[in-house]
Amino acid sequence: MLKIRWIFDSESFFFSDSFIMKKVLFICLFIIVPFIAFIIISDQRNDDLASADNKRIENQVLEIKKILAKSSRYNNKIAFFIDMKIPSGKNRFFVYDLKTDKIIDKGLVAHGSGSESGVKGKLQFSNVPNSLSTSLGRYSIGCHYNGKFGKAYKLYGLDSTNNNAFKRDIVFHYYYDVPYKEKDGYICNSYGCPMVNKRYFERIAKIIDRSESDILMSIYY
């Protein structure tokens, strides 16, 4: 009788232990599955952001190609694109091969201090002299000169939103405080000029100097 009772108790213990294990497994799944789902959704959001960036540059490329189709004075192989939707601490200056439709180089670029709206991540733009703001639109890159920032390139605004660029002394130049590599957060501001790191500037300068025709630059948001 005692032996039978021991067997019964052992079986009860076995089934009880099995129930506890199943319960623990269920709880673990309850915690892990939402976590995995969160990771997947986060990745999808990152992909969406990348897709949005790509969509914007694709639209700008189409606009640049329309200009090139009407005029032979501009370089039809290379163009520069600056996406002001991307935070300044991330690469947002793109060198674009118009023949292969590929980004072949990218780097950091500062925007004007006047473009700070006071709202984190939101910029404002102006074509008004002394606004210290970035102006959106297409630019033609002119000759270089040596100014207070060293070698720099004159910019000529081609749209109503940036046609004061030359008068405002908006130029493409480098500045030592602009980082070379991406970083979290934001970088320093300019007085309205597209301003890059010296090392990156030297790479871009070689492209500009080798070009037999003016290169177009599009700054967009």
N, C-alpha and C positions, 0 to 999 in steps of 0.2 A: 504493500500500500504506500509506503514511504517512497519507494522507487518510482512508482507511477506518478506520484505527486511531483517528484523532482523533475521528471521528464516534462510534465505539463508546465511547470514553472519555467523550465529551460526554453520551451517552445514559446511561452508567453514573452519571455525576455527577448527571444529572437525576433518575433514579430514586432515587438515594441521598438527594438533597436532599428529594425528595417523601416518602420514608420518614421522614426526620428531622422534617419538618413535621407529619406525621400523628402521630408519637410525641409531639411537643411538645403538639399539640392534645389528645391523649388524656390526657396528664398534667394539662393545665389543667382539662379536664373532671373528672378524678378529684379535683382540689382544689376546684373551684367548686361541683360538684353537692352534696357533703356540706355545704358552707357555706350554700348556698341552703336545703337541707333543715333545717339548724339554725335558720335565721331563721324558716322556716315553723312549725317545732315550737315555737319560743319565742313566736311570735305566738299560736299555739293555746293555749299555757300561760297567756298573759296573758288570753286570752278566757275560759279556764276559770276563772281567778281572778275575773274580772268576773262570770261567770255564777254562781259560788258566792256572791259578795256579793249579787247580785240575788236569788238563791234564798232567802238568809237574810232579806232585808228583806221579800220576798213572804210568807214564813211569819209574820213578825211583824205584817205588815199584816192578815193573816187573823185573828190573835189579837186585835188591837185592834178590828177590826170586830165580833168576837163580843161584846166588852165593850160596844161602842156599841149593838148590837142589843138588849141587855138593860137599858141605862140611857140616859136622855135628859139626864143632868146633864153629860155631856162633849161637847166640840166634835166634831161628826161630819164636819167638812170638812178639818181640819188635824190632823196628829199629828207628833211628833218621834221619830226613831229614831237610836240610837247603836250602831254596830257595833264592838264591842271586838276583833273578829278582825282588823280593819284596823289597821295600824301608826299610832301617834299622829301621825306626821309627814304622814299623808295624810288627806284629807277623810273623815270618818266620822260626822259629825253631819248628819243629813238632815231637811229639812223636806219633808213628804210631803202631797200633795193627795189626799185620800181619795176625792174625786169623780172625778177624772181618772186616778187611779192613776199619778201621776208625781211624781218628786222635783223640787221647784221651787227648792230652795236647799240648799247644803251647805257645811260648814266644818270646821275642826280643833276637836278637843275633847280635853282632858287626862283621864287617869284617875288614880286614887288611888295614892300612893306605896306603900301597903301591898299593892297588887295586883301589884307586881313580884315575880316568882317566883324571880329569879336566873337563869332560862333565857331567853335572847334570843328575843323574839317570843311568849313564853308568859306569860299572865296568870293570876292567881288572884283570887278574889272572896270577900268576907265581908260579913255583915250585923251583925257584932259591934261594939259601941261601942269607940272608940279604936283600931280596926284600921287606920284611914287607908286603907281599901280601897274600891274601887268595889263597889256592890251591883247585881247583875243583877235585872231585873224591870220591871214596868210602874209608872209613877209618874203621879200627878196633880199638875199645876203649880198652886200656890196663889198667894196674894197676894205682892206685892213689898214689900220693906222696904229701908232703907238701913243697911248694916252696914260692917264694916271693909274690905270690897272694893267698897264703893259699892252701887249698886242690885243687888238679888239677889231671887230668887224661891224661896219655900219649896217643898219637894218632899214629897209624901206617898206612901210605898210602898204598893202595892196587893197585893203578893205576900208570901209567907212569907220569900222571899229578900231582901226590902228593906223590911220593915215597921218597921224601926227607923230609917228615914231621918230622920224629923222629930226623933226623940230624939237622933240622932247629929249634928244640925245639917248634914245634907246638903242643899245648896241649889244652884240654878243661878246661876252668877255669872261675871264676867269677871276676867281678870288680864292685866296688861300684858306679861308674859313669854311669853304664848301667841302664836305667830306668826299672821299673818293668812293667809298663803299657804302652800301645801304645801312641804315640804322633805324631803330625804333623811334617813333615820334617825328619831329620836324627839324629842319635845318635853318640856317640863317636866311635872312631876306635881302633882296637887292633894292635898288631905287626904281625898279620897274623893268630892269633888263633881265633877259634870260642869262643867268650867271652860273657857271659850272666850275668844277675842280680843275686846277691847272693841268694835271696829268691827262684828264679826259679832254680838256680843251685842245691840248696838243695833238691828240688823235683826230679830233674833228677839224682842226686847222689844216692838217695835211690833206684831208678830203676836199676842203674848200679851195685851198691853194692849187691843187692839181686840176680842179674843174675848169674847163674852157668856157663855161657859161655859168650864169648865176644860179645858185641853188635856192630852192624854195624851202621855207620853214613855216609850219602851221602850228599855232598855239591855240588850243581848244579846251573846252570844259564840258 
